Structure formats: structure tokens, C-alpha cells
Amino acid sequence: MKIAVLSRNPRLYSTRRLVEAGQQRGHDMVVIDTLRAYMNIASHKPQIHYRGQALEGFDAVIPRIGASVTFYGCAVLRQFEMMGVYPLNESVAISRSRDKLRALQLLSRKGIGLPVTGFAHSPDDIPDLIQMVGGAPLVIKVLEGTQGMGVVLAETAKAAESVIEAFFGLKQDIMVQEYIQEAGGADIRCFVVGDKVIAAMKRQAKAGEFRSNLHRGGSASLIKITPEERMTAVRAAKVMGLNVAGVDILRSNHGPLVMEVNSSPGLEGIETTTGKDVAGMIIQYLEKNAEPGQTRTKGRG
Ligand code: ADP
């Protein structure tokens, strides 16, 4: 197969591994810089141009779209879909999961366990918003944050009020979430491919920190997940419409709670921690499923 990898940087671990795994399995792998792909959207024959040439003959595309280029990246991916190229994850599913609030609303509609989460606009509603999620301690999250940035633990209602007010003052959209203390600064990353969790790791925050992000000094280790956690992760990816996803789960007293569903999960942490060939499994998924014109939405919606 001829497979495009939409990525800003061919040297990134995940991009390199996908290219390597594809080549090992005999595929023609082409890395395309997402922001350098351009298109004529009004043409009756959808096309993408790259470095002066029209892209042709692709069977599949692997989107590795960073959070900061979601809008443009999804437009490029949608164009591939309109050309009948099979996407590992569809553009609509990526947009859905990137909007944190929309994602939580969709997950909640399907009865998936979530931390109690509130969202408000007016400073007048802050006291009631805090009450609504069960009072302090609570977690305040900037909607556009990644890698734990803009995630704040407020230990008291007074601190929560001040932080929320500050974010409102800065015109930042935030959500307010019950703090899952019993998770003990750890979360579980479940790597879903198709309808299976093919690898999982536990991430533990460093001492004195509640955010377990590896970028914030957290450490990863192997973990055996429960059947309930496995089912929750697979269902969460399905609700988002993602074939490949990193589902982040908190272990609470009342079962697994989904924190986030990631549409471009990194490969480095999960491959080094589990020793599994995750990139190879992603390519295998494409081998089984990438039929031309099989995109569910073909860029619609
Ligand atoms: P980001 O998408 O920026 O990584 P997250 O929502 O995943 O932000 O939060 C970062 C980290 O903070 C999580 O990995 C988790 O360890 C911790 N965390 C987030 N929300 C909660 C919560 N409601 N209760 C306990 N810990 C949380």
C-alpha cells in the first residue's frame, strides 16, 4: 500500500516508528508536512498539492495532527477522505475528540463513567458551579490546554473561586471537575486499536504533583487493567468514532472514569514501557481495513 503520514516533523518518535513499521511490512510510506499540503477545494476533482505536485495513488493516510494545528490538519485530512483515501482516524472523529467539552458530553450521553464536570460562562455563577461539582478540592482545566498545562488543583473553595475568576478575566474557557483523590496522582493510558486495548501503562505523577503527564515529570510503568477498564476504553474510542485512540482513565472508588480520549496518541511512552510493537499493530489495522472509498463520512459533516 501507499500510505501517507500527516505529520509536521519526520524526526518525531511516533512518525519515525510508523514509517519504519510500514516499510518493514513492505509499504510505501510518505511523510507529508500537514501545513505544507494545500488544496483547491472548489475543483470538481478533489486534489491535494504538495511541493508543487498533486498527491496521487494513496491507499491510506495516518493523521498525526498536533493540537495546535487541529483546524488546518482536519481540513487536509477531509480532503484526503473526499479523494477516497482511507484515514486511520476520520477528520470528524478527530474534531469531536479535540473539543474537550463536546467529547465529555458525547461520552456522558452514552453512559461512560466521567468525573463530575461543570462548565459556566458568567462569574456570577462560580459559587454554584463549585457546589455543583461537589465543592473543593477540585480541578480546574483550561479547555485548550495540553500536556497538563492549564490544569490546576484548587484545595479550597476560596482558591477555586479566585482561580476561576482569573481565568474568566483572561477570557479563557475552563471546566471544573471533581478531584479524584483516590487515583493517587496516577492515571492509566489505554491504547486502543480497532476494538481492542492493545497496550496499557500506568502514569504516576512525581512526588508533590497530581498531574501524571510524562511531560511534567511523571513516570510510566506496566499495568494490568481490569475487564471493566478495558471495556470502558474501547467504548470511549467507539463513541468518539476513533479507530486508534489513547484513552486516559482514572481509577476511582466507583470504577473507571474517562478523563480524555486522544486521537493522536504518542507511541514513545507506550512502546518503551510495554515493549510492544504498537506502530506495527497500527499498520496491520490499515492492512485489514483500508479499502478505497471506505471512509464512513467521506468528508461529510
Ligand atoms: P492534559 O490533556 O493537558 O494532559 P488532563 O485533563 O489529562 O490534561 O490532566 C492532566 C493530569 O492531571 C492527568 O493526567 C491526571 O493525572 C490529572 N488529573 C486531571 N483531572 C483530574 C481529576 N479530575 N482528578 C484527579 N486527577 C486529575
Residues whose N, C-alpha, C, O or C-beta is under 5 A from the ligand:
A	BS01	ADP	P115 V139 G145 T146 Q147 G148 M149 V151 Q177 E178 Y179 I180 G185 A186 D187 F210 R211 S212 N213 E260
